[in-house]
Amino acid sequence: MSSIAIITARGGSKRIPKKNIKDFCGKPIIAYSIEAALKSGIFDEVMVSTDSEEIAQIARKYGASVPFMRSETTSNDYATTADVILEVIDEYKKLGKEFDDFTCIYPTAPFVTEAKLIDAYSLLQNDNADSVVSVVKYDFPPQRAFVIRNNMLQFQYPECRDSRSQDLEPIYHDCGQFYICKTSAFMKAKSLLTDRSAPYFLNPEEVQDIDNQSDWNLAEIKYSTFAKIEEQKGLDDGTL
C-alpha cells in the first residue's frame, strides 16, 4: 500500500495575510502539519500543494516536497479541496506515481499530531471504511437553536423545545484538520466524504477554526495549554 500526505496551502489569504506561513507559537503554522505527517511514518511522500514560491520554500525547509506548483484554476477563491486533490493526483500520474490512499491535512492545523494521524489511519485499515473524517461534537445541541423571524426569537425546531439536552441525538461537525481517503473511493465520489466515512473524534479543546485574528489568538492560547499538558505527560511517564 502506498500513501501520500497532501497539505493544501495556497498563498492568497485575505483575512489573515500570509496565514499559512504566519508565525504560530514560534514557527510557521504550516510546519506543524508537515512535521506531524513526517513523524507519523505513514506516508511514502509528504507534499505541499501551493501556488506560492514563498510557501514552497518554507515547506521544503521543514521537509515536505513541492514537485509542482498549483494551477491558477485551483488557487482561486472558488476552488474546493476536492479540486485541489484531483489536481494533485493527476499531476503525480504524469510523474508516474500513484497512491492507494491519501491524507489531506490543512496547513493551519497545529493540533494535528503524529499520534492522531496514526490512530485515524488505522480506522481506514480496520473499520472497513473508505475514508476517515476528523469530527467534534457540537458543544450545544443545534436542535435547541433559535432563529429570528419578524424580529422575534423562535425555535428552529419547535418539536425539540421541551427536550432535555442529554436526550437529543449528538450532532457532530467537521474539524477542518485532516481527511484520510482511499484514492479509488475518492475518485468515484469526487468528495472527501464517501459512502463509508468513519468518524475520528477530537476533543473540543483541540479544535479551533482560524478565520480571523481573534481565532488565531485563541488557537495560540489553546495550543500553549495543550503543549504544556503534553509536556507534563511526558515528564510523568518518563519519555521526557
NORZIFEN-V152858 format. One record per residue. RES is the residue in one small letter. PHI is phi as a letter, one per 20 degrees, with the letter a starting at -180 (none if undefined). PSI is psi in degrees with one decimal (999 if undefined). D_CENTER is the distance of its C-alpha to the mean C-alpha in Angstrom with 1 decimal. Layout:
{{RES | PHI | PSI | D_CENTER} {RES | PHI | PSI | D_CENTER}}
//
This chain:
{{m | none | 131.1 | 22.4} {s | d | 143.1 | 20.5} {s | b | 144.9 | 16.8} {i | c | 142.9 | 14.7} {a | d | 126.9 | 11.4} {i | d | 116.1 | 10.5} {i | d | 117.6 | 9.0} {t | e | 117.8 | 9.6} {a | b | 81.9 | 11.6} {r | f | 166.4 | 14.6} {g | e | 2.8 | 17.3} {g | e | 34.7 | 18.4} {s | f | 133.4 | 16.8} {k | d | -43.1 | 19.6} {r | f | -34.5 | 19.0} {i | c | 100.3 | 18.0} {p | g | 135.3 | 19.8} {k | l | 38.7 | 18.1} {k | g | -43.2 | 15.0} {n | f | -14.3 | 12.9} {i | c | 9.4 | 15.8} {k | f | 143.4 | 17.2} {d | f | 128.5 | 18.5} {f | c | 106.8 | 16.5} {c | l | 39.3 | 18.7} {g | o | -9.0 | 20.6} {k | b | 163.1 | 18.5} {p | g | 137.1 | 16.3} {i | f | -31.6 | 12.9} {i | f | -23.7 | 11.6} {a | f | -32.1 | 13.7} {y | f | -41.9 | 11.7} {s | f | -43.5 | 9.0} {i | f | -48.2 | 12.1} {e | f | -38.9 | 14.1} {a | f | -42.7 | 12.0} {a | f | -44.5 | 11.8} {l | f | -43.6 | 15.6} {k | f | -25.1 | 16.6} {s | f | -29.5 | 15.3} {g | m | 10.5 | 18.0} {i | e | -33.7 | 16.4} {f | d | 141.9 | 16.2} {d | f | -24.6 | 19.2} {e | b | 140.9 | 17.5} {v | d | 114.7 | 14.7} {m | c | 157.8 | 14.7} {v | d | 128.4 | 13.6} {s | e | 113.7 | 14.2} {t | b | 157.1 | 15.9} {d | d | 3.2 | 19.1} {s | d | 124.6 | 20.0} {e | f | -32.3 | 22.3} {e | f | -44.6 | 21.6} {i | f | -40.8 | 17.9} {a | g | -42.1 | 19.1} {q | f | -42.9 | 21.6} {i | f | -39.6 | 19.3} {a | g | -45.7 | 16.9} {r | f | -38.1 | 20.0} {k | g | -36.6 | 21.3} {y | e | 6.8 | 18.5} {g | o | 0.0 | 19.0} {a | e | 159.8 | 16.8} {s | d | 150.6 | 18.7} {v | c | 79.9 | 19.0} {p | f | -16.0 | 21.5} {f | b | 159.6 | 21.7} {m | e | 149.7 | 20.7} {r | f | 144.7 | 18.8} {s | f | 163.9 | 21.4} {e | f | -35.9 | 22.5} {t | f | -40.3 | 21.7} {t | e | 10.0 | 18.0} {s | d | -0.7 | 17.9} {n | e | 176.6 | 19.4} {d | f | -11.6 | 18.2} {y | d | -8.5 | 18.5} {a | f | 138.5 | 16.6} {t | e | 167.1 | 13.7} {t | f | -39.0 | 10.7} {a | f | -38.4 | 13.0} {d | f | -42.8 | 15.7} {v | f | -44.4 | 14.1} {i | f | -43.4 | 13.4} {l | g | -42.0 | 17.0} {e | f | -43.0 | 18.3} {v | f | -46.6 | 16.9} {i | g | -43.1 | 18.3} {d | f | -42.4 | 21.6} {e | f | -36.9 | 21.9} {y | f | -35.4 | 21.6} {k | g | -39.1 | 24.2} {k | f | -27.9 | 26.5} {l | e | 0.7 | 26.2} {g | n | 21.7 | 27.2} {k | c | 133.6 | 23.9} {e | c | 149.5 | 22.2} {f | c | 140.7 | 19.5} {d | f | -33.5 | 19.6} {d | b | 165.8 | 15.9} {f | b | 157.2 | 12.7} {t | c | 120.3 | 9.2} {c | e | 121.4 | 6.8} {i | d | 130.6 | 4.6} {y | f | 149.4 | 4.4} {p | f | -15.8 | 7.7} {t | d | 57.1 | 7.9} {a | c | 65.8 | 6.0} {p | f | -14.1 | 9.5} {f | e | -6.7 | 9.4} {v | f | 132.5 | 7.8} {t | c | 163.8 | 11.2} {e | f | -36.2 | 13.1} {a | f | -41.1 | 14.5} {k | f | -41.2 | 11.5} {l | f | -42.6 | 10.6} {i | f | -45.4 | 14.3} {d | f | -45.5 | 14.7} {a | f | -37.8 | 12.1} {y | f | -32.2 | 13.5} {s | f | -27.9 | 16.9} {l | f | -35.7 | 16.3} {l | f | -30.7 | 16.2} {q | e | -32.8 | 19.5} {n | d | -9.7 | 21.2} {d | d | 14.3 | 20.3} {n | l | 36.2 | 21.5} {a | d | 157.2 | 18.2} {d | e | -20.6 | 17.1} {s | b | 162.5 | 13.4} {v | c | 130.0 | 11.1} {v | c | 130.8 | 8.6} {s | f | 127.3 | 7.3} {v | c | 161.7 | 9.7} {v | c | 147.0 | 12.1} {k | f | 139.8 | 15.7} {y | g | 135.5 | 17.1} {d | f | -13.6 | 19.3} {f | c | 135.7 | 22.2} {p | g | 119.3 | 23.2} {p | g | -22.2 | 22.6} {q | f | -16.9 | 25.9} {r | e | 18.2 | 27.7} {a | f | 150.7 | 26.5} {f | d | 153.1 | 29.2} {v | c | 162.4 | 29.8} {i | d | 119.6 | 32.5} {r | c | 128.1 | 35.3} {n | l | 38.1 | 38.5} {n | m | 16.6 | 37.3} {m | c | 148.6 | 37.3} {l | f | 137.0 | 34.6} {q | c | 152.6 | 34.3} {f | f | 133.0 | 32.2} {q | f | -36.6 | 29.6} {y | c | 84.5 | 30.5} {p | g | -29.4 | 34.1} {e | f | -15.5 | 34.3} {c | d | 5.0 | 32.0} {r | f | -32.1 | 33.9} {d | d | 7.0 | 35.8} {s | f | 142.0 | 33.2} {r | f | 144.8 | 32.1} {s | g | -41.2 | 28.4} {q | f | -13.0 | 28.5} {d | e | -7.3 | 30.1} {l | e | 146.3 | 27.4} {e | f | 129.5 | 24.8} {p | f | 139.1 | 21.4} {i | c | 139.0 | 18.8} {y | d | 158.7 | 15.0} {h | c | 158.6 | 12.2} {d | f | 133.1 | 8.6} {c | f | -18.3 | 6.6} {g | m | 36.7 | 4.1} {q | d | -58.5 | 1.7} {f | b | 157.6 | 3.0} {y | c | 137.8 | 6.3} {i | d | 134.0 | 9.7} {c | b | 140.4 | 12.6} {k | f | 131.5 | 16.3} {t | g | -41.0 | 17.3} {s | f | -40.6 | 20.4} {a | f | -39.2 | 18.8} {f | f | -43.4 | 16.4} {m | f | -29.8 | 19.4} {k | f | -43.9 | 21.4} {a | e | -23.6 | 19.0} {k | l | 35.0 | 17.6} {s | b | 151.2 | 14.5} {l | f | -14.5 | 11.3} {l | d | 108.6 | 13.1} {t | d | -176.9 | 16.3} {d | f | -24.1 | 19.5} {r | c | 76.9 | 18.5} {s | d | 118.4 | 14.9} {a | e | 142.0 | 14.8} {p | e | 141.8 | 13.0} {y | d | 111.9 | 11.5} {f | e | 134.7 | 12.6} {l | d | 155.0 | 11.4} {n | f | 142.7 | 14.0} {p | g | -30.3 | 14.1} {e | f | -18.1 | 15.2} {e | d | 25.0 | 11.8} {v | c | 130.7 | 9.9} {q | b | 114.7 | 10.6} {d | f | 140.7 | 10.0} {i | c | 90.0 | 11.6} {d | d | -20.1 | 13.8} {n | b | 179.3 | 17.1} {q | f | -34.3 | 19.0} {s | f | -41.9 | 19.5} {d | g | -43.2 | 15.8} {w | f | -46.8 | 15.6} {n | f | -41.3 | 18.7} {l | f | -39.0 | 17.5} {a | f | -39.4 | 14.3} {e | f | -38.5 | 16.8} {i | f | -46.3 | 19.1} {k | f | -44.6 | 16.6} {y | f | -42.0 | 15.5} {s | f | -41.2 | 19.2} {t | f | -44.8 | 20.1} {f | g | -43.1 | 17.5} {a | f | -38.4 | 18.7} {k | f | -40.2 | 22.3} {i | f | -44.6 | 21.8} {e | f | -38.6 | 20.4} {e | f | -40.9 | 23.3} {q | f | -37.8 | 25.8} {k | f | -41.2 | 24.7} {g | f | -38.7 | 25.3} {l | f | -39.7 | 28.7} {d | f | -37.3 | 29.6} {d | e | 2.6 | 28.9} {g | n | 12.7 | 30.4} {t | e | -11.5 | 27.5} {l | d | 999 | 27.8}}
//
